[in-house]
Amino acid sequence: MGGPVGRSSVPGQETRSRVRRGDRLGGEEVRDAEGGDASGSGERGPLSEGRRRGASAGGRGRSGRRAPKSGKRRVLRWSASVLAVLILGTGGAGYLYYEHLNGNIKKEDLTLGDKQMADHKANAAGQTPLNILLIGSDARDSKANQKLGGAKETFGAPPLADVQMLLHLSADRSNLSVISMPRDTMLKMPKCTAPDGEVFPASTRDVQTNESLGRGGPGCTVATWYELTGIRIDHFMMIDFAGVVSMADAIGGVPVCVDANIHSRSADGKGSGLKLEKGTTSIKGEQALQWLRTRYGFEDNTDLGRAKAQHQYMNSMVRELRKGTKLTDPAKLMNLAEAATDALTVDKGLDTVKKLYDLAEEFKKVPTKRITMSTMPNVYGTGVNSGRVYPKAGDAEQLFRMVRDDVPLDGKASKRKKPEEPKDPSAPVGEIAVSVRNGTATDALGPASGRAGEVADQLKDAGFGRTSVDSGNVTGVPRTAILYPSADLEGDAQAVAKALGVPLAQVKRSTDVSGISLAVGADWREDGAYPVSKGTEKTPDSAGALNGEDEKACMKVNPNYTW
């Protein structure tokens, strides 16, 4: 998938693509032609297509001999060389065209939140991972997006981040993990300050995650992800409806599968309009957008089924680009470069064609069999929030922790470096003062009774005699954390983590505490040992992991949407 992204950003020639800069991707039922509730429950469009093909072409030479395995790499190098000649070898004209492509790219701030994101931890070889947030916008801010998205009553309304996918490229570049967050996820938004100075205060109530985009731009979506997951995000890429269509056309057909005839259209107008026969069909252009937006017609007609369909499309797209010969034609490469740069909005760290191309080269290093797609484990809300979802305590944090710790979701080994031992050794455990508080509350549930006291007892049993309970602070936190105020207490804080089996990555320095403070999070609502121990490296079944080489994946069609 990374390959595609990069290739799409490689320079080319020719005229601008059909998609204009007003466009960005996404789309949901809530706001599309098929109707839906005003909360944003409509079909959405994947921004994942914003990435282009970096496909390679293998094959046979004129002699008919089979090309060696390195043939694909040679074709990729050849493609890059052609681009270089076209852009740089034409002198001034080439330079002007390169600047034209750079001018196509729209740029915004990486994060609009107040919190500074944590630094990456290097692996044993000194390498660091790379996290890219893909955002699909449902903006109806141009004629093209309005025609594709429908829902006239939403024209001009704040855009929604209806597609959110985090791409984690491992430090050793051996594997790629993808986490989709359902756009119906309920959570609290952090404070965001828009580029124009407008301040959006932190929310005090449950808010649907796709509303983050309307709080100043994609930088607030980044801040929201960091607030929930603790995963450092290095870059974002955003695309809209029209961008998806132009990119899908430039990429060419991508095969997808349904287990029955499907027509995503109900009597009351809901649905993306997707109509396919049972089996495998190659889709592109507007039909690809329909597939990526389809909610009504897949599985239980929820956003969860739509995420699975998007994963199937993305995996299939990567396979097609890597095995095909679509990008050996210079003209197609140029069209792709034009479409990609014109369709994307990126953070300011990806503001040139060269930077996008370099990023693609990193993603290209991952073999298809080491790509794992997943969805954030979740549970349905109740009452007024029925139909919405919340992160599933334990499982969601397990998935987030694996990404934070650079643990492959496919279960295979990676070259990771354990957190360094503190330079300042810990004091005898009997002398370490620890304050424990109950932070197990979630947006759907109140604090689990007695959790701070139970964990405090575990510490006392381990010899931490100076442990106390802070009963006055029950502010919820998604994951258990151990905070310390200064470097001289780092060793003591890590000693607390080791005694409880809490990963050292969750021990953090903070100016919000005056001593060692243990917040028992929503990931530890049950009695007993900490559920995510250092040795646990299994992707939760509830994440619905899909491997990049699974060519048998086929979407289950809802019986009410067959023909």
N, C-alpha and C positions, 0 to 999 in steps of 0.2 A: 504494500500500500504506500509505503514511503516512496518507492520508486516512482509510482504514478505521480505523487505530489510533486516531486522534483521535476520530472520531465515536463510536467505541465508548465512549470515555471521557467523552463529553458527558453531562451530567446528564439524568435523565429521571424518571418518576414510578413508580408501581406497586410491586408486591411484589418481594421479593428473587428472584433467579434460583434455579434448581434447584441450581446448583453452589455448594458451600460453601467456606469459606475453607481447609479442610484440603487442598484440591485444588491441584495445579500440573501442567502438562502434560508430554508427552514420550512415552515408551513405546518399548520395543524388544523384539525377539524374545527376546533373552536373558532378558528378564524378563516376557514376556507369555504369554498363554494358549497361544500356539502353541509354546511350548517354546523350545529353543535352548540354547547353551552358557552357562555361568555367567559368562562374560567380558562379557556384555552385548551379544549380537549379535542381539537381537530387533527387532521392528518398533517404530518410534518415532513419536511424535506430535509435530507441528510446533507450535512455540509461535508460529509465525508467525500462527496465527489469533488470537492474543490481540489482534490489532489489529482494530479495528472498521471499519465502513464509515463513510466520510465521504462517502457517495455524494451525487451531485447529481442532480437530475432536470431534464432539459430538456424541451422538448415544445412543444405548441401551446396557444394561449390559447383562450378560448371562441369567439372569432371565427373560429377555424380557420386564422388566419394562422400561418406558421412563425415560431417564436420566434428572435430573434437569438442569436448565439453566446454572448452574455453571459447567456442565460436560465439556464444551469446555475449560473452564479455567483449569480444572483438567488435561485435555489431554495436554494442553500447558505446564503446570507445569511438567507433566510426561515426555514430550519430552525434556524439559530442563534438567531434572534430569538424563535422559538416557545419554544425551550429557556429562553432568558433570562426570558421572561414567566412560564413555568411555574415556574421555580425562584425567581426574585427577585420577581416580581410578586405572588406569593401571600403576601408578608410573612413572618411568623414561621414558618409551616408550610413555606414554600419554603426558608427558611434551614435548618430542621431536616432537611429532606430532602437538601439539598446536603451537610450534615454527615454524614448517614447514608451517602451515596455515598462520601464521603471515608473514612468509617470502614470501608467494605468493602475498601478497598485495603490490601494487605499490603505492608510496607516492610522492606527490609534494607539493610545497608551496601553501597556501590558496589564497593569492592575490599577484599580481606582480605590482599593481598600487601604486602610490605615496600617494594617499589620505587614511587617517586613517578612517576606518569605524566607524560610530556612535555607541554608546552603546545602548543596548535594554532598554526600559522603562518597569519597573515591573508593574504587575497588582495589584489589591487591596490586593491580597494574597501574594504579593512578588514574584510571578512567572514571568518568562520571556519566550517569544516565541522562536522558533527555525526555522531557515531558511536554507534549503539544496538546492544547485543548482545541478541538474542532467544534465550531459553533454554527448551527444552522439557523438563520434568521427568517422569520415569516413576514418580514416587512412588506407592506403594500404601498411602497413609496415611489413606485414608477408604474407606467402603463403596462410594462411587461410583467411585473410582479402582480399587479392587480388582475390582469387577465389570467395568469396562471393560478393565483391564490384564491380568487373569488372573494366572497364575503364582503360585499360593498360597505356594510356597516362598519367595517374595521379599517377602511382606507384612511390613512393618515394617523392611525392610532400608534402608540408606542410599540415597537417591534418586540416579539417574544423569541427567546432562545429555545426554540422547540426541539432542536437536536443538540445534544451535548455529549461529546465523546472524548475521553482522555487517552491519548496514545503515549505509551511508555516504552521508549527505546532503551534497552538495557545498557549498562555501562560498557560491557564488552561487545555490544552490538550483535549478540548472538540470538536475541529473541525480542519480540514485540508483543506487548500486552495492551489490550484496548478495554476500557470500561465505559459503558454507556450509562448515563443517569437518566431515568425516565423523566420526561418533562412535567409529569404530574407529581413529582416528588415534592413533599411539603417540608420546609425548613425555615430557619430564621436567617434573614439577609444581614450581612455586615454593613457598616457604614460605608458609603461610596461617595467620592467627590468627583463630579464630572469634570472634563477638561475645561469647560467654561466657568467652573467655580461653583456650580450648583451642588448643594450638599443633600444627599439622601440619607437620612438617619438610619441607624440599625433598626430593623423591624422588631416589634415587640410581640408580634403574632405570627402564626404559621403563614408562610407565603409560598406560592408555587414557584419552583426553581426557574421556570422559563421567564419569570418576570424580571430576572436580574438584568437582562439586556436593556430594559427600559429605564434603568437606574444609572444612566450616564454612558452606557455602551458596553462593549465586550469586556472591558477591563473590570466591570462589576461582576460579570459572570466568572471571570478568573478568580476574583476575590472571594466569591461565594464558594467555589470549589475548594479553595485553600482553607477557608474557614471550616468546612465540613470534613475534609479528608486529611489535612496536614501535608498534602503532597505538593512539593514545589512545582510550579508551572513555569516553564521557560519561554514558551511562545504560544500564541493562538492564531488560528486561521478561521475566518468567517466567510460564509457564502450564502446567497439568497436563492429564491426560486429560479429566477432567470439564469443565475450563475450555474445552478445545477444542470439546467437544460443545455446550456452552451457547452459545459464541460463534458456532459454525457455524450453530446453529439461529436465533440472533438475526440473523445476516447474511442467511440465506436460501440458496437453491440457487446453487451455483457449477458451471459446466459443465467437465467434464474429458473427456479422450479416451484410448481404448486401441485399439490396432490389431488386437485379437482379443478374443474372449470371455476373461474372466479369473475365476478363483476362487483366491484366495490361501489355500489350505489343502492341506497335504500329508498323506500317509498317517500320518505320525508326529506330526501335530498342529501342525506349524509353519505360520505364516501369520497374516495379520490377519483373515481371514474375508471380505475384500472380494470381492464377486461382481458383475460388470458385463458387459453385452453389448458387443460390438464397436461402436465409434463414440463419439459424444459423449453423456454423461449428466450431468444436473444433480444434484449430491450436496449433502447437508447433514447436520447432526447426527452421529450415530454413524457413518454411512457416510463422512462427511468425515474423521472420525478414522481409520477403516480405511484410507482412501486415503493419508493422511499417514503412516501407520505401515507401509504395505506394503513389505516387502522381498522376500519369497518370491512371485515372480510377475512382477516387473518386471526386464527385461533379464537380468543374470547373477546375480540373487538376492543382490545385495550392497547395502551401505549407499549406494553411489554411485548406483545406480538409484533408490533411495528419495529421495535428495536432488533428483534431476531431477523426480520426481513432485511433490515439495513446491514446487519452483520453478514448475511448470506451474499448480498450484492457486493459488499466491499471485498470479501474474500474472493469471490468469483472474478471481480475486476482485476485484482492483483494477479491472479492466475493467468487471466487472458493477456494482460500486458507483458507478463514475463515469458510467456511461451510464444506469443504472436510476433508478427512482423509489421505491425501497424505503424510503428514509428521509424521505419527505415526510409520513409518518403520525406524528404526535406520540406516539401510543401505542407504536409500534414503536421510536421513538427512546428512549422511557423504558425499554422492555424491554432495549434494547441497552445503555443506560447502566448498568442494574442488573447485567446479565450481565457486562459488561466489567470494572466495578470489583470485582465479586465474584470474578472469575476470575484477576485479575492479581496478581503480586508484583513490585514495582518497587523501584528504589533510592530513597533518601530525597530525591533531587532531583526526583522525579516523584510526590510524595506527595499531590497534590490533583487533583481533577477539572479544575480550571482549567489546571494545568500540563500535564496530558495533552492537554487540548484545544488548548492553545497549540502543543504539539509536533506535533499532527496538522495544524494550520494550516501549519506549516513544510513537512511532507511533501507536503501537497496542492499545493504550488507546482510540483512536478515533473510534467511531462507523461508519460503512459504510455510513449510512444516513447523516453523517455530513462531508463527503468528497465532495468537489466541484472542478471540473476541469474547467479551463477557458483559453482563448487565449487573449493575449494583444490586445486591440482594435486598429485597424490600418486603414490606407487609402492607396490607391495605388498611386505611384509616377507617374510623367508624363515625357515626352521626353525620354532622354536616360535611365531614371530610371523607365520607364513604366514596370509593372510586378513586381517591387520591392515594398515594403511597408514601411510606416512610422508610428510611434506611432500617434494615433488619439488624437489631442489636446482635453483636457477636459476629455474624457472617459478613456484614458490610465492613465493619472495622477490620476483619481478617483480610478482606480483599484489599482495602486501602493500605494496611500495614505491609502486605506483600509487595505492593508497588513502591511504597516508601523505602522498604529494605532491599529493593531490586531483586526480589525473588520471582523467578519465571512462573507464570500462571499455568504453563504446560507441564509442570512437575519435573522438568529436567534441570540438571545442575547449571549453575553459572559461577563466574569467578567473582565472588563477593568478599569484601573485607569487613570483618567484625568491627563494631564500634571500638574506638581506642579506649584503653583503660585511662582513667584520669591521672594526670601528673601528680595531683595531690591525693595521697592515699586516704582511705576513710579512717575515721576514729573508731575505737571499739564500739560495737553496736549498742552497748549499754549506755553509751554517752551521747548517742545521736537522738536529738529531739525531732519528732515527726508529728505534724498536725494532719489528721485525716478528716476529709469531709465527704459528704454524700452528693455526688454529682450525677446520679443515675437517671435523673429526670429527662424525658424526651418531649418532643412536641405533642406526642400522643398519650404519654404516660407520666404520672407523677413519680417522685423519688421512690425507689424500692425501699421498703421499711428496714431499718437496722443495718444497712450496708456499711456505713462508716464504722460502726462499732464492731461489726464482724471482722472487717479487714484490720482494724486496730488490734483486735485480739490475735490475729495471725502474726502481726509484727511483734507483739509482746511475747508470744510463744517462741518467736525466733530470737528473743533476747533484747529487743528494742524496748527497754523499760521506760523510756521517756516519751512514749507515744500518747497522744491525746486526740480527742474528737472535737472538731469544730462544727457544732450543731447549728450555728447561725447562718451558714452559707450552704444553700442547697441548689445553687445555680447549676443547671445541667451542662454536661460536657459529653460529646459523642464517644470519646475514648479516654481511658484511664491515663493520667499524666502525673509525673512527679516533678515538681518545680523547685528550683533553688535560686537564691538571689545573687550569689557571688562564687567566683572560681574556687575559693577555699572550701566550699561545701559540695562541690561536684562529686567528689569521691564518696561522701556520705550519702548523697542522693542516689548514686549508682548502687551503693550497698543495699539501700531500701528496695530498689528495683530487683536486684538479684535475689533477695530474700523472698520476694513475692512472685518471681517468674515473669515480671513485666519486662518487655524488650527495652534495651538501653536507648533505643531510638526515641522512646517516649519520656526520657529524662531530659528536661530542658531548663535552660537558664531563663529567669524572668524577673523583671523589676516589680511585678505585681505582688510578690511575696517577700516577707522579711526573714523567713526561715524555710526549712524543708516542708513543703505542703504536698500531700497526696490527695488528688481528686479521683475518687472512685467513679469511673464513667459509665455511660449507658451500655458499654460493652461488657460490664461486669455486674449485671443486675442479680445474678444468681449466687447463692452461697458456694463456697469451695474455692479451689485454686483459680488463679487468673486463667480464663479460657483460651487466650491466645499466647501460648508459651513460645519461647525462643525456638523450640524444635518443630513447631507446627508450620508446615510449608505447603499445605494442600489447599487448592482453590475450592471454596465452598461449592457444593452441588447446586445451591440456590443461585449461583452466578450464571448458570446456563452456558458454560464455556463451549466455544465452537472453534475447532482447529482450522487453520488456513488452507489445509489440503483436503478438507472434507468435501468432496465433489458430490456426495449423495444427499447433502442437506436439501430439504424440500419443505416449503411452507405448508402448514396445515390450514386448509380453507374452512371457514365457518360455514356450516350447512345452510345458513340463511342467506348466503351470498353466492350460491352456485347457480349455474344456468345450464 
